[in-house]
Protein backbone atom coordinates (compact mmCIF):
# COMPACT_ATOMS: atom_id res chain seq x y z
CA UNK A 1 0.00 0.00 0.00
CA UNK A 2 1.55 3.24 -1.16
CA UNK A 3 -0.18 5.18 1.63
CA UNK A 4 1.74 3.35 4.34
CA UNK A 5 5.03 3.85 2.49
CA UNK A 6 4.32 7.56 2.09
CA UNK A 7 3.43 7.89 5.78
CA UNK A 8 6.58 6.09 6.87
CA UNK A 9 8.77 8.21 4.58
CA UNK A 10 7.33 11.35 6.19
CA UNK A 11 7.62 9.83 9.68
CA UNK A 12 11.34 9.21 9.17
CA UNK A 13 11.88 12.85 8.24
CA UNK A 14 9.90 14.07 11.24
CA UNK A 15 11.78 11.72 13.55
CA UNK A 16 15.14 12.95 12.23
CA UNK A 17 14.04 16.54 12.81
CA UNK A 18 12.58 15.81 16.23
CA UNK A 19 9.16 17.07 15.10
CA UNK A 20 6.27 15.67 17.14
CA UNK A 21 3.65 13.75 15.21
CA UNK A 22 0.63 11.52 15.61
CA UNK A 23 -0.91 8.67 13.62
CA UNK A 24 -4.67 8.48 13.04
CA UNK A 25 -6.13 5.10 12.05
CA UNK A 26 -9.68 4.26 11.06
CA UNK A 27 -10.43 1.17 13.18
CA UNK A 28 -14.11 0.60 12.42
CA UNK A 29 -16.84 1.79 10.07
CA UNK A 30 -20.54 1.04 10.46
CA UNK A 31 -22.46 2.00 7.34
CA UNK A 32 -20.99 3.91 4.42
CA UNK A 33 -17.74 5.81 4.31
CA UNK A 34 -15.31 7.01 1.64
CA UNK A 35 -12.44 5.18 3.41
CA UNK A 36 -12.68 1.87 5.21
CA UNK A 37 -10.99 0.56 8.35
CA UNK A 38 -7.22 0.59 7.90
CA UNK A 39 -7.06 4.07 6.36
CA UNK A 40 -4.36 6.16 8.04
CA UNK A 41 -2.96 9.65 8.16
CA UNK A 42 0.04 11.22 9.86
CA UNK A 43 -0.20 14.69 11.41
CA UNK A 44 2.79 16.70 12.60
CA UNK A 45 2.87 19.43 15.25
CA UNK A 46 2.63 22.13 12.57
CA UNK A 47 -0.60 20.69 11.18
CA UNK A 48 0.83 19.07 8.07
CA UNK A 49 -1.06 15.95 6.97
CA UNK A 50 0.18 12.86 5.11
CA UNK A 51 -2.38 10.26 4.06
CA UNK A 52 -6.15 10.48 4.55
CA UNK A 53 -8.91 8.96 6.65
CA UNK A 54 -11.77 10.24 4.48
CA UNK A 55 -12.48 11.98 1.21
CA UNK A 56 -11.70 15.31 2.90
CA UNK A 57 -14.76 15.81 5.12
CA UNK A 58 -13.15 14.58 8.35
CA UNK A 59 -9.60 15.84 8.01
CA UNK A 60 -10.25 19.35 9.36
CA UNK A 61 -11.70 18.19 12.66
CA UNK A 62 -9.32 15.22 12.78
CA UNK A 63 -6.41 17.65 12.63
CA UNK A 64 -7.72 19.46 15.72
CA UNK A 65 -8.27 16.17 17.56
CA UNK A 66 -4.79 15.00 16.59
CA UNK A 67 -3.12 18.14 17.95
CA UNK A 68 -5.09 17.80 21.20
CA UNK A 69 -4.04 14.15 21.62
CA UNK A 70 -0.46 15.14 20.79
CA UNK A 71 -0.50 17.81 23.49
CA UNK A 72 -1.82 15.34 26.08
CA UNK A 73 0.45 12.55 24.83
CA UNK A 74 -2.20 9.90 25.15
CA UNK A 75 -4.09 7.72 22.70
CA UNK A 76 -7.59 8.90 21.93
CA UNK A 77 -10.64 7.37 20.21
CA UNK A 78 -12.90 9.74 18.27
CA UNK A 79 -16.27 8.86 16.73
CA UNK A 80 -17.58 10.58 13.61
CA UNK A 81 -21.24 10.13 12.70
CA UNK A 82 -21.69 11.19 9.07
CA UNK A 83 -25.34 10.15 9.15
CA UNK A 84 -26.12 13.16 11.35
CA UNK A 85 -26.96 15.90 8.85
CA UNK A 86 -27.14 18.49 11.64
CA UNK A 87 -23.54 17.86 12.76
CA UNK A 88 -21.81 21.18 12.19
CA UNK A 89 -18.41 19.75 13.08
CA UNK A 90 -17.97 17.66 9.97
CA UNK A 91 -20.47 19.38 7.72
CA UNK A 92 -24.10 18.69 6.93
CA UNK A 93 -25.52 16.48 4.22
CA UNK A 94 -22.40 14.49 3.39
CA UNK A 95 -24.55 11.59 2.29
CA UNK A 96 -22.15 8.96 3.63
CA UNK A 97 -24.39 7.65 6.44
CA UNK A 98 -21.61 6.00 8.38
CA UNK A 99 -20.23 5.91 11.90
CA UNK A 100 -16.44 6.02 11.83
CA UNK A 101 -14.12 5.19 14.74
CA UNK A 102 -10.64 6.72 14.60
CA UNK A 103 -7.76 6.06 16.98
CA UNK A 104 -5.17 8.82 17.41
CA UNK A 105 -1.72 7.67 18.59
CA UNK A 106 1.01 10.16 19.58
CA UNK A 107 4.34 8.74 18.40
CA UNK A 108 7.10 8.43 20.97
CA UNK A 109 10.37 8.29 19.07
CA UNK A 110 11.96 6.44 22.00
CA UNK A 111 9.41 3.63 21.76
CA UNK A 112 10.84 1.03 19.37
CA UNK A 113 7.32 -0.32 18.81
CA UNK A 114 5.31 2.85 18.36
CA UNK A 115 2.66 2.64 15.64
CA UNK A 116 4.87 3.88 12.82
CA UNK A 117 7.80 1.68 13.83
CA UNK A 118 5.43 -1.27 13.55
CA UNK A 119 4.28 -0.05 10.13
CA UNK A 120 7.94 0.12 9.08
CA UNK A 121 8.04 -3.62 9.65
CA UNK A 122 4.98 -4.00 7.42
CA UNK A 123 6.92 -2.44 4.53
CA UNK A 124 10.11 -4.34 5.32
CA UNK A 125 8.42 -7.74 5.37
CA UNK A 126 6.51 -7.13 2.11
CA UNK A 127 4.17 -10.06 2.64
CA UNK A 128 0.62 -10.73 3.86
CA UNK A 129 0.32 -9.72 7.51
CA UNK A 130 -2.19 -9.19 10.28
CA UNK A 131 -1.93 -5.69 11.79
CA UNK A 132 -3.56 -5.61 15.22
CA UNK A 133 -5.02 -2.40 16.68
CA UNK A 134 -6.66 -2.33 20.11
CA UNK A 135 -9.27 0.25 21.17
CA UNK A 136 -12.29 0.66 23.42
CA UNK A 137 -15.66 2.14 22.51
CA UNK A 138 -15.88 3.19 26.15
CA UNK A 139 -13.71 6.22 25.40
CA UNK A 140 -12.40 6.99 28.92
CA UNK A 141 -10.84 3.50 28.97
CA UNK A 142 -7.32 2.82 27.68
CA UNK A 143 -6.94 3.00 23.90
CA UNK A 144 -4.20 0.49 23.17
CA UNK A 145 -3.56 1.48 19.55
CA UNK A 146 -1.39 -0.36 17.03
CA UNK A 147 0.56 -3.00 18.90
CA UNK A 148 1.23 -6.17 16.88
CA UNK A 149 2.04 -7.78 13.55
CA UNK A 150 1.81 -11.45 12.65
CA UNK A 151 2.78 -13.19 9.42
CA UNK A 152 1.39 -16.39 7.88
CA UNK A 153 3.83 -18.55 9.82
CA UNK A 154 2.74 -17.09 13.14
CA UNK A 155 5.87 -14.98 13.70
CA UNK A 156 5.07 -11.97 15.87
CA UNK A 157 6.48 -8.45 15.89
CA UNK A 158 5.45 -5.73 18.31
CA UNK A 159 4.54 -5.10 21.92
CA UNK A 160 4.03 -7.84 24.54
CA UNK A 161 0.47 -9.13 24.92
CA UNK A 162 -1.33 -9.98 28.17
CA UNK A 163 -1.26 -13.75 28.63
CA UNK A 164 -5.05 -14.14 28.77
CA UNK A 165 -5.31 -12.27 25.49
CA UNK A 166 -2.26 -13.72 23.74
CA UNK A 167 -3.48 -17.10 22.52
CA UNK A 168 -6.70 -15.72 21.10
CA UNK A 169 -4.91 -12.90 19.26
CA UNK A 170 -2.42 -15.37 17.79
CA UNK A 171 -5.12 -17.73 16.53
CA UNK A 172 -7.34 -14.98 15.15
CA UNK A 173 -4.42 -13.21 13.44
CA UNK A 174 -3.43 -16.45 11.71
CA UNK A 175 -7.00 -16.81 10.53
CA UNK A 176 -7.01 -13.25 9.19
CA UNK A 177 -3.85 -13.79 7.13
CA UNK A 178 -5.16 -17.10 5.81
CA UNK A 179 -8.60 -15.77 4.83
CA UNK A 180 -7.28 -12.34 3.76
CA UNK A 181 -10.24 -10.79 5.52
CA UNK A 182 -10.07 -8.22 8.30
CA UNK A 183 -11.72 -8.90 11.64
CA UNK A 184 -13.44 -6.83 14.32
CA UNK A 185 -13.84 -8.26 17.82
CA UNK A 186 -15.45 -7.26 21.09
CA UNK A 187 -13.36 -9.05 23.67
CA UNK A 188 -14.50 -9.68 27.26
CA UNK A 189 -12.47 -11.13 30.13
CA UNK A 190 -15.53 -11.39 32.37
CA UNK A 191 -15.02 -7.96 33.91
CA UNK A 192 -14.25 -5.51 31.14
CA UNK A 193 -14.77 -5.27 27.41
CA UNK A 194 -12.32 -4.04 24.81
CA UNK A 195 -12.24 -4.03 21.03
CA UNK A 196 -9.79 -5.12 18.40
CA UNK A 197 -9.33 -4.48 14.70
CA UNK A 198 -7.14 -7.04 12.95
CA UNK A 199 -6.35 -5.75 9.50
CA UNK A 200 -5.63 -8.22 6.72
CA UNK A 201 -2.75 -6.43 5.07
CA UNK A 202 -1.78 -7.34 1.53
CA UNK A 203 1.47 -6.08 -0.01
CA UNK A 204 1.18 -3.86 -3.09
CA UNK A 205 0.32 -5.46 -6.40
CA UNK A 206 3.44 -6.12 -8.46
CA UNK A 207 2.92 -5.36 -12.13
CA UNK A 208 5.53 -6.76 -14.52
CA UNK A 209 5.52 -5.14 -17.93
CA UNK A 210 7.23 -7.28 -20.54
CA UNK A 211 8.13 -4.57 -23.00
CA UNK A 212 9.34 -1.00 -22.50
CA UNK A 213 7.71 0.89 -25.36
CA UNK A 214 5.88 4.20 -25.11
CA UNK A 215 2.61 2.54 -24.13
CA UNK A 216 4.43 0.71 -21.33
CA UNK A 217 5.64 4.08 -20.03
CA UNK A 218 2.06 5.28 -19.70
CA UNK A 219 0.86 2.05 -18.12
CA UNK A 220 3.76 2.12 -15.64
CA UNK A 221 2.89 5.69 -14.61
CA UNK A 222 -0.76 4.79 -14.12
CA UNK A 223 0.12 1.74 -12.00
CA UNK A 224 2.54 3.80 -9.92
CA UNK A 225 -0.29 6.24 -9.08
CA UNK A 226 -2.26 3.25 -7.75
CA UNK A 227 0.65 2.43 -5.47
CA UNK A 228 1.56 -0.76 -7.32
CA UNK A 229 5.15 -1.88 -7.64
CA UNK A 230 6.19 -1.82 -11.28
CA UNK A 231 8.84 -3.96 -12.96
CA UNK A 232 9.76 -3.25 -16.58
CA UNK A 233 11.71 -5.82 -18.54
CA UNK A 234 12.90 -5.66 -22.15
CA UNK A 235 15.84 -6.80 -24.21
CA UNK A 236 16.52 -3.29 -25.49
CA UNK A 237 18.58 -1.01 -23.21
CA UNK A 238 17.51 1.92 -25.39
CA UNK A 239 13.97 1.34 -24.12
CA UNK A 240 14.41 -0.27 -20.71
CA UNK A 241 16.31 2.42 -18.83
CA UNK A 242 15.86 4.68 -15.82
CA UNK A 243 15.45 7.80 -17.94
CA UNK A 244 12.19 6.55 -19.45
CA UNK A 245 10.49 5.33 -16.28
CA UNK A 246 9.79 6.56 -12.75
CA UNK A 247 12.54 6.08 -10.16
CA UNK A 248 10.33 3.63 -8.28
CA UNK A 249 10.25 1.20 -11.25
CA UNK A 250 12.57 -1.79 -11.29
CA UNK A 251 14.20 -1.95 -14.72
CA UNK A 252 15.54 -5.23 -16.11
CA UNK A 253 17.34 -5.63 -19.42
CA UNK A 254 17.43 -9.29 -20.40
CA UNK A 255 16.78 -11.89 -23.01
CA UNK A 256 13.24 -13.26 -22.81
CA UNK A 257 14.44 -16.63 -21.48
CA UNK A 258 16.05 -14.84 -18.50
CA UNK A 259 13.12 -12.58 -17.69
CA UNK A 260 12.16 -14.24 -14.38
CA UNK A 261 15.64 -14.56 -12.93
CA UNK A 262 15.47 -11.24 -11.07
CA UNK A 263 11.75 -11.13 -10.31
CA UNK A 264 10.27 -12.41 -7.05
CA UNK A 265 6.87 -13.86 -7.90
CA UNK A 266 3.98 -14.16 -5.47
CA UNK A 267 0.20 -14.40 -5.66
CA UNK A 268 -0.09 -10.66 -6.34
CA UNK A 269 2.42 -10.55 -9.21
CA UNK A 270 0.68 -9.78 -12.51
CA UNK A 271 2.23 -9.82 -15.98
CA UNK A 272 1.34 -7.87 -19.10
CA UNK A 273 3.08 -8.88 -22.33
CA UNK A 274 3.37 -5.59 -24.17
CA UNK A 275 6.64 -5.82 -26.12
CA UNK A 276 5.07 -5.65 -29.60
CA UNK A 277 7.49 -8.46 -30.47
CA UNK A 278 5.62 -11.71 -31.04
CA UNK A 279 8.59 -14.02 -30.43
CA UNK A 280 9.65 -12.15 -27.29
CA UNK A 281 6.14 -12.34 -25.83
CA UNK A 282 5.83 -16.02 -26.71
CA UNK A 283 9.16 -16.89 -25.09
CA UNK A 284 8.16 -15.15 -21.86
CA UNK A 285 4.72 -16.75 -21.91
CA UNK A 286 6.33 -20.19 -21.93
CA UNK A 287 8.08 -19.29 -18.68
CA UNK A 288 4.93 -17.95 -17.06
CA UNK A 289 2.99 -21.14 -17.74
CA UNK A 290 5.17 -22.86 -15.11
CA UNK A 291 4.50 -20.25 -12.39
CA UNK A 292 1.37 -21.38 -10.57
CA UNK A 293 1.26 -18.38 -8.19
CA UNK A 294 0.72 -15.82 -10.94
CA UNK A 295 -2.95 -14.71 -10.90
CA UNK A 296 -3.00 -12.71 -14.12
CA UNK A 297 -1.28 -12.77 -17.52
CA UNK A 298 -2.39 -10.14 -20.03
CA UNK A 299 -1.37 -10.24 -23.68
CA UNK A 300 -1.61 -7.05 -25.73
CA UNK A 301 -2.81 -7.52 -29.27
CA UNK A 302 -5.76 -8.90 -31.23
CA UNK A 303 -7.40 -12.27 -30.67
CA UNK A 304 -5.56 -13.64 -33.71
CA UNK A 305 -2.25 -13.14 -31.91
CA UNK A 306 -3.39 -15.28 -28.98
CA UNK A 307 -4.77 -17.93 -31.32
CA UNK A 308 -1.44 -18.06 -33.14
CA UNK A 309 0.38 -18.39 -29.81
CA UNK A 310 -1.78 -21.34 -28.85
CA UNK A 311 -1.08 -23.03 -32.17
CA UNK A 312 2.67 -22.48 -31.85
CA UNK A 313 2.69 -23.77 -28.28
CA UNK A 314 0.76 -26.85 -29.35
CA UNK A 315 3.23 -27.55 -32.16
CA UNK A 316 6.09 -27.35 -29.64
CA UNK A 317 4.31 -29.78 -27.34
CA UNK A 318 3.60 -27.14 -24.70
CA UNK A 319 0.25 -27.71 -23.03
CA UNK A 320 -1.75 -24.76 -21.70
CA UNK A 321 -3.68 -26.08 -18.71
CA UNK A 322 -7.23 -25.05 -17.88
CA UNK A 323 -5.88 -23.13 -14.88
CA UNK A 324 -3.53 -21.15 -17.11
CA UNK A 325 -6.28 -20.50 -19.61
CA UNK A 326 -8.32 -18.90 -16.82
CA UNK A 327 -5.54 -16.52 -15.85
CA UNK A 328 -4.56 -15.54 -19.42
CA UNK A 329 -6.40 -12.46 -20.68
CA UNK A 330 -6.01 -12.04 -24.42
CA UNK A 331 -6.86 -9.58 -25.76
CA UNK A 332 -5.94 -7.78 -22.55
CA UNK A 333 -8.24 -5.34 -20.76
CA UNK A 334 -11.90 -4.61 -20.12
CA UNK A 335 -14.17 -3.55 -22.94
CA UNK A 336 -14.58 0.18 -22.32
CA UNK A 337 -14.04 1.50 -25.82
CA UNK A 338 -10.35 2.21 -25.18
CA UNK A 339 -8.30 3.53 -28.10
CA UNK A 340 -5.48 5.75 -26.83
CA UNK A 341 -2.55 4.29 -24.85
CA UNK A 342 -3.88 5.90 -21.66
CA UNK A 343 -7.36 4.49 -22.22
CA UNK A 344 -5.92 1.06 -22.93
CA UNK A 345 -3.85 1.33 -19.77
CA UNK A 346 -6.98 2.13 -17.82
CA UNK A 347 -8.78 -0.90 -19.22
CA UNK A 348 -5.82 -3.16 -18.35
CA UNK A 349 -5.48 -1.91 -14.78
CA UNK A 350 -9.23 -2.16 -14.23
CA UNK A 351 -9.20 -5.76 -15.43
CA UNK A 352 -6.31 -6.65 -13.12
CA UNK A 353 -8.13 -5.05 -10.18
CA UNK A 354 -11.26 -7.02 -11.10
CA UNK A 355 -9.33 -10.31 -11.17
CA UNK A 356 -7.48 -9.70 -7.91
CA UNK A 357 -10.59 -8.65 -6.00
CA UNK A 358 -12.73 -11.36 -7.59
CA UNK A 359 -15.46 -8.86 -8.43
CA UNK A 360 -17.72 -8.58 -11.45
CA UNK A 361 -16.47 -5.32 -12.87
CA UNK A 362 -20.04 -4.11 -13.42
CA UNK A 363 -21.44 -0.61 -12.93
CA UNK A 364 -22.11 0.10 -9.26
CA UNK A 365 -25.57 1.42 -10.16
CA UNK A 366 -26.49 -2.16 -11.04
CA UNK A 367 -25.55 -3.34 -7.55
CA UNK A 368 -28.63 -3.73 -5.36
CA UNK A 369 -26.66 -4.28 -2.14
CA UNK A 370 -24.29 -1.82 -0.39
CA UNK A 371 -20.94 -1.16 -2.09
CA UNK A 372 -19.07 -2.67 0.86
CA UNK A 373 -20.00 -5.90 2.62
CA UNK A 374 -21.25 -4.74 6.03
CA UNK A 375 -21.35 -8.16 7.67
CA UNK A 376 -17.54 -8.22 7.58
CA UNK A 377 -17.44 -5.11 9.78
CA UNK A 378 -19.68 -6.40 12.58
CA UNK A 379 -18.05 -6.91 15.96
CA UNK A 380 -17.72 -10.58 16.88
CA UNK A 381 -18.19 -11.10 20.63
CA UNK A 382 -15.43 -13.18 22.25
CA UNK A 383 -14.70 -14.26 25.82
CA UNK A 384 -11.10 -14.87 26.87
PyMOL commands that set and color helices and strands:
alter all, ss='L'
color gray80, all
select helices_A, chain A and resi 2-17+59-72+115-125+163-179+214-225+256-262+278-288+303-315+322-327+341-357+364-366+374-377
alter helices_A, ss='H'
color red, helices_A
select strands_A, chain A and resi 21-31+40-44+49-51+76-81+98-106+129-135+145-151+156-158+183-188+193-201+206-210+229-234+250-253+269-273+296-299+328-329+380-383
alter strands_A, ss='S'
color yellow, strands_A
deselect
rebuild
show_as cartoon
